[in-house]
């Protein structure tokens, strides 16, 4: 491993999410989530796939924890399934669900691995969606109650807490363009879902701290925004720059600034629900860390005629691509971290890279191994970018690879493989890839 050394207390981990790996969607008293509904709807998921079994982590978690122990990570970022703990999103908790996570966390701790727990990774109980979902302020209140239940039960074992994973994705993909559950197409009318998710975050931070949690943060997906250059001058036009500023406000600043600054970008304010400012003190709870999930930069240009949005997305070209159609741009992570630090340095707690990873068409070869040199190159390049950002003054304390296992990749089903461990979905056999061994070797020397 040629990456410069990281500090001895740097936290190394892997990440997963409940819906993508657990399976057992109708076992243990679990209620239906919006993703169960979405996957059962014709045409929503590639090849008609679903997550009823997924990687069968619900039954195979001891094997998966043993793999993490073999890997040598210091932390495991997982998520609780809200409908497994509260099948209808409210009321008394489901004892079987709590017991499952008791066993899971006990096993993680016994393996010498620190649990990092996400309360919500997009699996809203369907009963709450039926009464408005994230378009309803009441959902935030229900989430605060859920956080109190989980905090009271598990605060003694969880090292770090993340209330919501990537609220931007729920707002944009779930409510604005309908590619993800719950599948609504509201465009800018989806922006109130950001406010209510932020309120849920603030209420959860309060509930977790009241339950004894000592380290509470967040995990937001962020992307550098690259304006398209004018083909005649190689310079951005004023219109392109304005589009880039709007998109940056929509997908980056709308999710960072309410929690860090207690305010919204000016472009967003007119789209927020009445009375939003009253909730900003609750939203802007002090954080112990800030989680950054990074996958790619986003290109943008001025909108064409007839576009209802103030920007037009553009492909970022000239880079190798993953099988999830993401350009591989390690220096984009350095750019993001440095610009984020420069913009928010007075308000920014220590950063953890809570997700970073890539998908390729990994297969078990004739030798019984999975050779994934592209993933090794990806991880090596992105870790070098993190180290460069740290050298530039950014306070980064940890890095979590997405993901431990191949898993259900939302609307794209099982084709994209993000794992350090290959999963044969027919037999559920786990095969550590070459990248697993590479990461293992890195951790032995860091």
VENLINZI-V968803 format. One record per helix or strand. SS is the DSSP state (a for helix, b for strand). FROM is the first residue (numbers start at 1). LEN is the number of residues. If there is no record, write none. Layout:
ss=SS from=FROM len=LEN
ss=SS from=FROM len=LEN
This chain:
ss=b from=11 len=5
ss=a from=18 len=4
ss=b from=33 len=1
ss=a from=34 len=6
ss=a from=46 len=3
ss=a from=57 len=15
ss=b from=75 len=5
ss=a from=82 len=4
ss=a from=95 len=16
ss=b from=114 len=7
ss=b from=125 len=1
ss=a from=126 len=4
ss=a from=133 len=3
ss=a from=137 len=18
ss=b from=158 len=8
ss=a from=167 len=10
ss=a from=187 len=4
ss=a from=192 len=19
ss=b from=216 len=6
ss=b from=225 len=3
ss=a from=238 len=23
ss=a from=266 len=4
ss=a from=276 len=8
ss=b from=290 len=4
ss=b from=298 len=4
ss=b from=312 len=3
ss=b from=321 len=1
ss=b from=327 len=1
ss=a from=330 len=15
ss=b from=351 len=6
ss=b from=360 len=1
ss=a from=373 len=19
ss=b from=396 len=7
ss=b from=405 len=1
ss=a from=410 len=3
ss=b from=417 len=1
ss=b from=421 len=3
ss=b from=430 len=3
ss=a from=434 len=12
